[in-house]
Amino acid sequence: MIASTKVRVRYKDTDCMKVVYYGNYLTYFEVGRVEFLRQQGLPMSEVDQKVHLPVVEATVRYLKPARLDDLLEVRCWVSERKRASFRFAYEILNEAGEAVASGSTLHACWDPATSKMIALPPWLQGIMRVVP
């Protein structure tokens, strides 16, 4: 499944040229993955009580500037799944449908009760279907 959500570029997200500051794309990725989980019936507030999903690697490729007041579409999907980790892939499009950024985040599974890394729980495996 590919989840999609909209994000309006706010003033606070931009630099002095009214272009989205490079670090804010990771925030847009976070919005995308939280909405991915929500669209699968798992709000982040519920997921976080059972398992933590720390980001252990992040990549962003900047393709075209996004600017103040642009309405962006953040697309998110699972691109890789292993025993104890998975990767979200992202694509951010502007209103013209042009890609402005793409990237990925690799996540581990952390049990908050034991403070140890764990394999993906079965309830999470069920929604982490890889989209090629």
C-alpha positions in Angstrom: 0.0 0.0 0.0 1.1 3.5 -0.8 -0.2 6.1 1.7 -0.7 9.7 0.6 -1.2 12.9 2.6 -1.0 16.6 2.0 1.4 19.1 3.7 1.2 22.9 3.2 4.7 24.5 3.4 4.6 26.9 6.3 6.7 30.0 6.8 8.7 28.4 9.6 9.7 25.6 7.2 11.5 27.9 4.8 14.8 29.7 4.6 15.4 33.4 3.8 14.6 32.6 0.1 11.2 31.1 1.0 12.5 27.7 0.0 11.9 24.7 2.2 15.0 24.3 4.5 16.6 20.9 3.7 16.2 19.4 7.2 12.4 19.8 7.1 12.0 17.1 4.4 12.7 14.6 7.2 9.8 16.1 9.1 7.6 15.7 6.0 8.8 12.1 5.8 7.6 11.6 9.4 4.2 13.0 8.6 4.0 10.5 5.7 4.9 7.5 7.8 2.6 8.4 10.7 -0.2 8.8 8.1 0.8 5.4 6.6 0.3 3.8 9.9 -3.0 5.6 10.5 -4.3 4.6 7.1 -3.5 1.0 8.1 -5.6 1.4 11.2 -2.7 1.9 13.6 -2.5 5.5 15.0 1.1 6.3 16.1 -0.3 6.8 19.7 -1.2 3.1 19.8 1.9 1.8 18.0 4.2 3.7 20.4 2.6 2.1 23.4 3.6 -1.4 22.1 6.8 -0.8 20.2 9.2 2.0 19.4 10.4 2.5 15.9 13.7 4.4 16.0 15.1 5.8 12.8 18.6 4.2 12.3 19.3 5.6 8.8 17.8 8.4 6.7 18.4 9.5 3.1 17.0 12.5 1.2 17.4 13.3 -2.4 16.5 16.9 -3.3 15.1 17.2 -6.8 13.4 20.5 -7.0 12.8 23.3 -4.5 9.5 23.4 -2.6 8.4 26.9 -1.6 6.3 28.8 0.9 2.6 28.0 0.6 3.1 25.1 -1.8 0.7 22.2 -1.2 2.8 19.0 -1.2 1.8 15.4 -1.5 3.8 13.1 0.7 3.7 9.5 -0.5 5.0 6.7 1.8 5.3 2.9 1.4 7.3 0.0 2.8 10.2 -0.7 0.4 12.0 -3.4 2.4 11.2 -5.6 5.4 13.6 -7.8 7.3 13.3 -9.8 10.6 13.9 -6.8 12.9 13.8 -3.8 10.6 12.0 -2.2 7.7 12.4 0.7 5.4 9.9 3.3 4.4 10.4 5.0 1.0 9.0 8.5 0.3 8.2 10.7 -2.6 7.2 14.3 -2.2 5.3 15.9 -5.1 4.3 19.5 -5.8 0.9 20.6 -7.0 2.0 20.1 -10.6 2.8 16.5 -9.8 6.6 17.1 -10.1 8.9 15.3 -7.6 10.6 17.7 -5.3 12.3 15.1 -3.0 12.6 11.4 -2.4 14.2 9.3 0.2 13.9 6.6 2.8 14.2 5.9 6.5 15.3 2.6 8.0 13.6 1.6 11.3 14.4 -0.9 14.0 11.9 -2.3 16.5 12.6 -1.5 20.2 10.6 -3.0 23.0 9.9 -0.2 25.5 9.3 -2.7 28.3 12.7 -4.5 28.0 14.7 -1.7 26.3 15.9 -4.3 23.8 15.7 -4.6 20.0 13.1 -7.2 18.9 11.9 -8.8 15.7 8.9 -7.1 14.0 5.8 -8.2 16.1 3.3 -10.3 14.1 0.7 -7.5 14.3 3.1 -5.1 12.7 4.3 -7.6 10.1 0.7 -7.8 8.8 0.8 -4.1 7.6 4.4 -4.0 6.5 3.8 -5.4 3.0 6.6 -4.4 0.6 5.7 -2.3 -2.4 8.4 -2.9 -5.1 
